[in-house]
Amino acid sequence: MWVNLLRSKTTRKISIASAVAGCVAALVMATMSVVSTPATAAPWSPPAGPFFNNPTGSSAQRNAVVSRINTSIRHSVRGSYIRFVTYNLDRADTVDHLIAAHKRGVHVQILVNRKMWSSGEKKLAARLGTKRHRPSFIYGCAGACRGYDKGNLHIKIHSFTQVGSKRNIMINSSGNLGGGAAGSQWNDAQTIYAGDSLWRTWLRMFNELKADRKASPRYVSWSGGGTSVGFQRTRPGATSDEVYARGTGDRVIDRLRQVGCRAPSGYGTKGKTILRIHMYAWYSRRGERIADEVVRLKKRGCVVRVIGSVTSDIVYRKLKRVGIPVRDAAWDWGQKKSTSGDAIVYGSRCYSHYKWMSVNGAFAGRGTNSVWTGSENWSPPSFSNDEVTFRFTSKSYYNAYTDRFNRMWNSSNATHKVYSQPKRRPCA
């Protein structure tokens, strides 16, 4: 009897222990399952802040900008809106992602430049339609969308009402959604999580662009939380090859005139403001007047460095005459298609497409670490175009752009001496 009772108690203890161990094991396995199951992972959303591609790097580095945009398309939520404004769109992968998003119930609205109407845009037109009153469409403006037929739609903003769990996202870039932007150009981009006020401004601008008629006021700006943005329409009476800066009618000149060369404590270097300029197109009478402002700042004591691509010899000479260090980021010179695609021209086929400047020092009477970037070149056509310029006053933005500038300045595969047209191609 005692033996049987002892065996019974021992059996119960073993059974309880086994049960507890089994529960613990099951709990551990369940926890591991929850952690590792993709369906329960946090939904993907694009990281906020600046990012860049590198056309001389790996496939991932070359496609860093377009991949972020494509991934955002793939993670757009059913019933949400994708609104793109871009100079051209001929990447087959992006076109296919947009069509797939439309099929799963995302509203896709695309504005492009009709002069660059590509096979990819025709494919989108066949799937989305071209009626702007519908939830999805692609539409091409014949000139600048906000009211001038001589210019172009040149803004490159890709917006999403919801990607994953995040809402109201703007990805601004210097790069178009064309085949050459990844492997033949250096481009920048920024992911911006827009608050209600900025988002309303963007929707107003998109709707004005979509209307494809004269809009007033010509210039629309927004500012808040360390970010500001300015959208411009054409100068009245402007043409793409004749208009240059008149007085303070040029916002680039207005901006440069607010730069002070005595840096406040904690800014600049040795009490001097640092000005870096990385500009794709800088030429003609407008470009020369902007160069005169940069020269003035150098003479007043600012520390200035410049990287150019399509920069005129006159502009280069003005800068170098006062001792401004300048390097060139245009490579692989030879025959290529013109920007419009309707002619063969001689030019660079591997180049920097950046359109930005930064200030570390005095601006508008205060210390700042600021970056201005967007779609506007320092040349006459920008007066005729729909353009956008963002200003970011975050130190992290400034540091990211400074690092990119320095890396390219010091790389023999990114920049070279001016007044030369190297045929070597460091790009992919």
C-alpha positions, 0 to 999 in steps of 0.5 A: 500500500505504502509502495503504491501510494509513494509511486502515486505521489511520485507519478503525480509530481513527474506528471506536474513537472512534465506539464509545466515544462511542456507549457514553458516550451510551448510558450517559448515556441509561441513567442518565437513564432510571434517574433519571427512571423512576417505577418506580425512584423511592423509594417514598412514605412520609408525612413525620414531624412535625406538619402542619395544614390551613387552611380559608381557603386553597387546596384543597390547604391545606384538604385537607392533613390528609385528603390525607396520610391518603388518600395513605398509604392508596394507598401501603399495601402488599399484606398490610399492615394499616390500622387506623383509629379515628375519631369518624366517617367520611363522606368519599367519597374516603377510603371509596373509597381504603379499598375500593380498598386492600382489593381489592388485598390490604390488611387494613382494620380500622375502628372508629367511633362507631355514633351517627354511622353514615353512608352512607360507613360503610354502604358500607364495611360492605357491602365489608369486613363487620362481623365483628371476628374477620376480617382486614377489618371496620368496627365501630361502638361504641354508646358509649365502646368501652372499657366505657361506653355513655354516651360516644363513641369520640372518638380520631382515630388512623390507623395503617398497618403499612407505607406504601411502605418504612416501617413502623408509622406512626401519624397522629394528628389533631384532625380527623375524617374527615368532610366538614366537617373540611377546609373548615370547621375548623382541624385539626392532625395528626402523623405518628409513626413508632412504635418496637416499644414504642409500636406494642405499646401502640397495638395493645393499645389498638386491640384493647381498643377493638375488643373493645367491653367494659370495659377495665382499667386505665382509663388507659394511658400510654406514654413514650419518645424525646421523645414520650408518649401517654395513653389514657383510658377513662371515669371510673367512673359518669361521664355525658356532661353531669354529671361535672366535675373532682374533686381530681386526677382530671382529668389536664388539671388535673394537667398544669397544676399541674406548670407552673412560672412561673419559666422556667429559663435558655434558656426562656420570656421574661424568666424567665417561662414561656409558656403557649399554649392553643388549645382547641375546647370549654371550658365547664361546671363542668369547664371552669371548674375548668380555667380556675381553674388557668390563672388561678392560673398567670397570677397566679404570673407565667406569660405566657398567651394563649388562643384558643377556639371553643366557650368559655363566657362564664364561662370567658372572664370568668375569663380576662379578669378577670386580664388574659389575652389571649383571641381567638375562632376561631368564625365563620359563626354560624347554623342547622346540624346538631347534632354527632349529626346528629339536630337543627338547632341554632344555632352556628358553622359555621366554627371552630378544632377544635384541642385543644392547649396548649404550654409554653415554660419550667418543667414538672415542675421542668425546662425544656421546649418541649412540646406536648400535643395530641389528641382531648380537649376541656376539657369534661365529655363527654371524661370519658365518651369514649375519648380520647387526648393526645400530648405532644411535647417536640421544639423543632421541634414547639413551633415549628410550633405556636407559628407556627400560633398566632401566624398565627391570632392575627394574622389577621382571617380566623382569630380575632376579639374574644370575646363576638361571633358573627360571621356572616361566613364566612372558611372555604371 
